[in-house]
Amino acid sequence: MRFLTGLGNGAAYVPAMALGSVWFAMKRRGFATGIVSGGIGAGTLISGLLVPPILVALWRRGWRYAWYILGAIALVIAGIVYALIRSRPEEKGLLPVGASEKTPRLPPHRT
């Protein structure tokens, strides 16, 4: 599970940063980057609070169960993100956060 979470972290960071530039207007992109970076720090904080009690409770097997639990949490979060997040606000009929109807828009994304 640690291997999978490492792959997931590496594969998710760059697209998450790119989403901020698409979903937020130019004047708010620093804020978006802060949200993404803050999420990484929050994950580290939560794992630091969650893992020690598991290690104490399960002693020798605790480290395995800690990774299983963290992996399961990551899979749940990935499922939620997959269900809710879209590549561009236009896919949901929205404007980027901080943009107005007068703000020039990017051309439609072609795949």
N, C-alpha and C positions, 0 to 999 in steps of 0.2 A: 504494500500500500504506500510506503514511503517513496518508492520509485515512481508509482503512478501520480502521487501528489506533486512530486518534483517535475514530472513531465507536464502535468496540468498547469502548474504555476508558470513554468516557462512559456507554455503555449498560450496562456491566457493574458499575460501581462501586456504584450505588444498590442493585441486587438483591443484590450480594455483602454489603453491610452489613446488608440485611434478613435474609439467610440466617443471619447470626450471631445475631440476636435470636430466631430460631425454633429453631435447632439447639443453643443453649446456654441453660442455666437462668439465671434472673435474676442470681444471684450470680457467674456466669461470663461475662456479656455484655461486660464491659470487656476480658477476655482475648480474646474472639472479635473484637472491634473491632481490637485490637492485631494479631491474625493477619492480618486483611484489610489493614490499613494497612501492616504489615510486608511483605506480598506486593508491594504497589505499590513500596515502596522497594527490595526485592530485584530487581524487574524493571528498575528504573532502574540499579541497580548492574551487573546482568548485561549490559544493553545498553551501558553505559559500558566494560565490559571486552571486549565482543564487536565493537563497531563499529570502533574504531581499527585493529586488525589488518586488517580487511577493507578499510578505506580505504587503508592503506599498500600492501597487496598488489595492489589493483586500480586504484589511483590515480584517474583521471578517472571511471571507471565504478563506482568503489567505493561511492559513496553510494547508487546505485540498487540494487546487490546487497545492501547492508546492509539497506535497507528490505524487499527481497524476503525475505531470511532472517528478519528480525524478524517480518514478516507471516506467513511459513510457521510459525514457532514459535508465534505467537498462534493460528493456525488449529488446530494440533495440540493446544495446551492447551484451546482451546474444545471440540474434539471429545472430549477426555478428561473435561472438566467435564460436557458434555452426557450422556455415558454414565454417569457416576458420581453426580452431585449430584442430589438431589431437593429439592423445596420444603419438605417437612416430614419430620421423623424418623419420624412415624407411617406414612408411605408405605413405609418399610422395616421397620416393626414395632419401632422403637427409641424410646427416650426422649431428650429433650435432654441434652446433656453436663452433668453435675452435678446432674441431677434424680434423685429417687428415686420409687419407686412411690407414696409418700405425698404428693409434691409435687402441688399442684393443676395440672391440665392444661388447656390451651386447648381450646375446643370444636373439633370437626373443621372443617377449611377447606372451604368450599363454593365451587365455581367456576361 
